[in-house]
Amino acid sequence: MSGSFETEVNPAKIKKVEIVVCIPSYNEADSIAYPISQADQGLIKYFNNRSAVIINCDNNSPDDTKQVFLDTPTITPKIYLSTPPGIKGKGNNFMNLFQKVVDLKAKAVVVVDADLKSITPEWIKHLGEPLFEGFSYVAPLYVRHKYDGTITNGIAYPMTRALYGRRTRQPIGGDFGFSGKLASVYLDSKSWDESVANFGIDIWMTTLAINQKVRVCQSFMGRPKIHRTKDPGAHLGPMFRQVVGTIFSMMSPFDSFWTRVKYSRPTAIYGFGLGETEMPPEVEVNTKNLLDKFHDGFEQYSDIWKQVLTQYVHMKLLEIREMKENVFNFPTDLWARILFDVAVSYRDAPEDRDLMMEALIPLYFGRTLSFVKKTKDMSIKQAEEAIEDDCATFEMTKPYLIQRWKKTGLSHGAQINAIY
């Protein structure tokens, strides 16, 4: 590991800029140089009339991320920021970023993932330009393989859309833009917690932006997102708990808003159609593994499911338990009700939250298997249409959530059984 710990390295002594490109990282020495050089080219090509800086927000990576960042040749000046030793988490990196953006009085911030293989200079333009034209938050819109981003497709997109009434296709995309003013809002927010300090940060930022009633748009990136893809049944780790937990925990502070939202409306799209026919890389899915993990859940979590789910939903779940893989189907309506049931319990029994998230994972695997089977022979475009249909089902099922959400004052078990 090179050099002693430094919170900040600012070789050009930058004090004020108009636009920031941030690359958050932890142990990305082998991949970060490429997004740095693409960001630099993007800033020079499209923002040469504006002062700019590239910031690496790092978790004091033990590999050589810091040195690679500082040594990668760029025309744009660079700043390296790090969390203290032992403090990890993507959200903690962003807390450093928000403070720095406020200090630099930046007008626009673009964030791109450190493991991106598909970034072009145009990505900086697509995510940055709308921020100088009246938008405060820019979510990405890219072609992804139909099995890449199953947490987005199965939970984050339909939940965000049904709750807050905005169709933002990639609410946890990892690459996005936001205004300097929004950075101040993020910095002052009281809803920060352990999940947000980690992988919950992206959905937290999107949800806050929508609830701030600022102008939100989506921007076509022009290329598929190519990064380290993962089999949805093999690599969940803490990300699932942190992302989904953040969606649930943010429902309470904003319930006076979302309980009044009846339908969703499209979010403005900045730029033009994708034009390119370049296809994203394949994502292999082990369907047997998904089914096995779904079935294992019945051994491990059936007591919790019985407690958290309404009688009707629990009964429906038992019905699909018996299905063989070739006919397996986990209906969207049932999946929506499960998520809505868990959301209510998440609010009412905070001491059991970690257990609830663990118990939700096998159900998510079952739902993912159903999606994989349904879309097996579909093109990416057809699979997108299937996801849009799923979202419409979530919206139609929302009165069920509102009815359950407002039935407070009953004991937890009584509340669960009172619905049916």
Backbone hydrogen bonds, N-H to C=O, Kabsch-Sander energy under -0.5 kcal/mol:
donor,donor_aa,acceptor,acceptor_aa,energy
9,V,80,Y,-2.7
12,A,78,K,-0.5
13,K,10,N,-2.3
17,V,104,L,-1.6
18,E,51,S,-1.6
19,I,51,S,-2.1
20,V,108,A,-2.3
21,V,53,V,-2.4
22,C,20,V,-0.5
22,C,110,V,-3.3
23,I,55,I,-2.7
25,S,57,C,-2.4
31,S,28,E,-1.5
32,I,28,E,-2.6
34,Y,31,S,-0.7
36,I,32,I,-1.9
37,S,33,A,-2.3
38,Q,34,Y,-2.3
39,A,35,P,-2.5
40,D,36,I,-2.5
41,Q,37,S,-2.2
42,G,38,Q,-2.3
43,L,39,A,-2.5
44,I,40,D,-2.3
45,K,41,Q,-2.7
46,Y,42,G,-2.6
47,F,43,L,-1.8
50,R,47,F,-2.2
53,V,19,I,-1.5
54,I,77,P,-2.4
55,I,21,V,-3.1
55,I,53,V,-0.5
56,N,79,I,-2.3
57,C,23,I,-0.9
57,C,55,I,-0.7
58,D,56,N,-0.8
58,D,81,L,-2.8
59,N,25,S,-1.1
68,V,64,D,-2.9
69,F,65,T,-2.8
70,L,66,K,-2.6
71,D,67,Q,-2.5
72,T,68,V,-1.6
79,I,54,I,-2.4
80,Y,9,V,-2.7
81,L,56,N,-3.0
81,L,79,I,-0.5
82,S,7,T,-2.4
83,T,58,D,-1.9
87,I,84,P,-2.3
88,K,86,G,-0.8
91,G,198,N,-0.6
92,N,197,A,-2.0
93,N,89,G,-1.5
94,F,90,K,-1.8
95,M,91,G,-2.0
96,N,92,N,-1.5
97,L,93,N,-1.8
98,F,94,F,-3.4
99,Q,95,M,-1.9
100,K,96,N,-2.2
101,V,97,L,-3.0
102,V,98,F,-2.1
103,D,99,Q,-2.5
104,L,100,K,-2.6
105,K,101,V,-0.6
105,K,102,V,-0.8
106,A,101,V,-1.9
107,K,18,E,-1.9
108,A,18,E,-2.2
109,V,178,F,-2.2
110,V,20,V,-3.0
111,V,176,F,-3.3
112,V,22,C,-2.3
114,A,24,P,-0.5
116,L,113,D,-0.9
117,K,226,I,-3.2
118,S,226,I,-0.9
123,W,120,T,-1.6
124,I,120,T,-0.6
124,I,121,P,-0.7
125,K,121,P,-1.1
126,H,122,E,-3.1
127,L,123,W,-2.3
128,G,124,I,-1.9
129,E,125,K,-2.8
131,L,128,G,-1.1
132,F,129,E,-2.0
133,E,130,P,-1.5
135,F,130,P,-2.2
136,S,215,R,-2.8
137,Y,215,R,-1.5
138,V,177,G,-3.2
139,A,137,Y,-0.5
139,A,217,C,-2.8
141,L,219,S,-1.9
148,D,145,H,-2.3
153,N,149,G,-2.6
154,G,150,T,-2.5
155,I,151,I,-1.8
156,A,151,I,-2.6
157,Y,152,T,-2.9
159,M,155,I,-2.6
160,T,156,A,-2.1
161,R,157,Y,-2.4
162,A,158,P,-2.4
163,L,159,M,-2.8
164,Y,160,T,-2.4
165,G,161,R,-1.5
166,R,160,T,-0.6
167,R,265,R,-2.1
168,T,166,R,-1.4
169,R,167,R,-0.7
173,G,170,Q,-1.5
176,F,111,V,-1.5
177,G,138,V,-2.3
178,F,109,V,-2.4
179,S,136,S,-2.1
180,G,107,K,-1.9
183,A,179,S,-1.5
184,S,180,G,-1.3
185,V,181,K,-1.4
186,Y,182,L,-2.7
187,L,183,A,-2.3
188,D,184,S,-1.8
189,S,185,V,-0.8
189,S,186,Y,-0.8
197,A,193,D,-2.1
198,N,195,S,-1.2
200,G,195,S,-2.6
201,I,198,N,-1.0
202,D,199,F,-0.6
204,W,200,G,-2.0
205,M,201,I,-2.5
206,T,202,D,-2.2
207,T,203,I,-2.7
208,L,204,W,-2.5
209,A,205,M,-2.3
210,I,206,T,-2.4
211,N,207,T,-2.3
212,Q,208,L,-1.6
213,K,210,I,-1.2
214,V,209,A,-1.3
216,V,214,V,-0.6
217,C,137,Y,-2.5
218,Q,268,A,-2.9
219,S,139,A,-2.5
220,F,270,Y,-1.7
221,M,141,L,-2.3
225,K,143,V,-1.4
226,I,224,P,-0.7
227,H,225,K,-0.6
229,T,227,H,-1.4
234,A,231,D,-2.1
235,H,231,D,-1.6
239,M,236,L,-0.9
240,F,236,L,-0.7
240,F,237,G,-0.6
241,R,237,G,-0.6
242,Q,238,P,-2.5
243,V,239,M,-2.9
244,V,240,F,-2.6
245,G,241,R,-2.0
246,T,242,Q,-1.6
247,I,243,V,-1.9
248,F,244,V,-2.2
249,S,245,G,-2.9
250,M,246,T,-1.8
251,M,248,F,-1.3
252,S,248,F,-0.6
254,F,250,M,-0.9
255,D,252,S,-1.5
257,F,254,F,-1.3
258,W,254,F,-2.2
259,T,255,D,-1.8
260,R,257,F,-1.4
261,V,258,W,-0.9
262,K,260,R,-0.5
265,R,165,G,-2.5
267,T,167,R,-0.7
268,A,216,V,-0.5
270,Y,218,Q,-3.9
270,Y,268,A,-0.5
276,E,274,L,-4.4
284,E,282,E,-0.5
287,T,285,V,-1.1
290,L,286,N,-1.6
291,L,287,T,-2.3
292,D,288,K,-2.7
293,K,289,N,-2.4
294,F,290,L,-2.0
295,H,291,L,-2.6
296,D,292,D,-2.6
297,G,293,K,-1.3
298,F,294,F,-0.6
298,F,295,H,-1.1
299,E,295,H,-0.8
299,E,296,D,-0.7
300,Q,296,D,-1.9
301,Y,297,G,-3.5
302,S,298,F,-0.7
305,W,301,Y,-2.6
306,K,302,S,-2.2
307,Q,303,D,-1.5
308,V,304,I,-2.8
309,L,305,W,-2.7
314,H,310,T,-2.8
315,M,311,Q,-2.3
316,K,312,Y,-2.2
317,L,313,V,-2.0
318,L,314,H,-2.0
319,E,315,M,-1.5
320,I,316,K,-1.5
321,R,317,L,-1.0
322,E,318,L,-0.6
322,E,319,E,-0.7
323,M,320,I,-1.2
327,V,324,K,-1.3
328,F,324,K,-0.6
328,F,325,E,-0.9
335,W,331,P,-2.1
336,A,332,T,-2.9
337,R,333,D,-1.9
338,I,334,L,-2.3
339,L,335,W,-2.4
340,F,336,A,-2.5
341,D,337,R,-2.8
342,V,338,I,-2.7
343,A,339,L,-2.3
344,V,340,F,-1.8
345,S,341,D,-2.2
346,Y,342,V,-2.8
347,R,343,A,-1.6
348,D,344,V,-2.2
349,A,345,S,-2.6
352,D,349,A,-2.2
353,R,350,P,-1.3
356,M,352,D,-2.4
357,M,353,R,-2.3
358,E,354,D,-2.2
359,A,355,L,-2.5
360,L,356,M,-1.3
361,I,357,M,-1.1
361,I,358,E,-0.6
363,L,359,A,-0.5
364,Y,360,L,-2.3
365,F,361,I,-2.2
366,G,362,P,-2.0
367,R,363,L,-2.5
368,T,364,Y,-2.6
369,L,365,F,-2.5
370,S,366,G,-2.0
371,F,367,R,-2.0
372,V,368,T,-2.8
373,K,369,L,-2.5
374,K,370,S,-2.4
375,T,371,F,-2.2
376,K,373,K,-0.8
378,M,375,T,-2.0
383,A,379,S,-2.5
384,E,380,I,-2.2
385,E,381,K,-1.9
386,A,382,Q,-1.9
387,I,383,A,-2.0
388,E,384,E,-2.3
389,D,385,E,-2.1
390,D,386,A,-2.0
391,C,387,I,-2.2
392,A,388,E,-2.0
393,T,389,D,-1.9
394,F,390,D,-2.1
395,E,391,C,-2.2
396,M,392,A,-2.2
397,T,393,T,-1.7
398,K,394,F,-0.7
398,K,395,E,-0.7
400,Y,397,T,-1.5
401,L,397,T,-0.9
402,I,398,K,-2.4
403,Q,399,P,-2.5
404,R,400,Y,-2.1
405,W,401,L,-3.2
406,K,402,I,-2.1
407,K,403,Q,-0.7
407,K,404,R,-0.7
408,T,406,K,-2.2
415,Q,411,S,-3.1
416,I,412,H,-2.3
417,N,413,G,-2.2
418,A,414,A,-1.5
419,I,415,Q,-0.6
419,I,416,I,-0.6
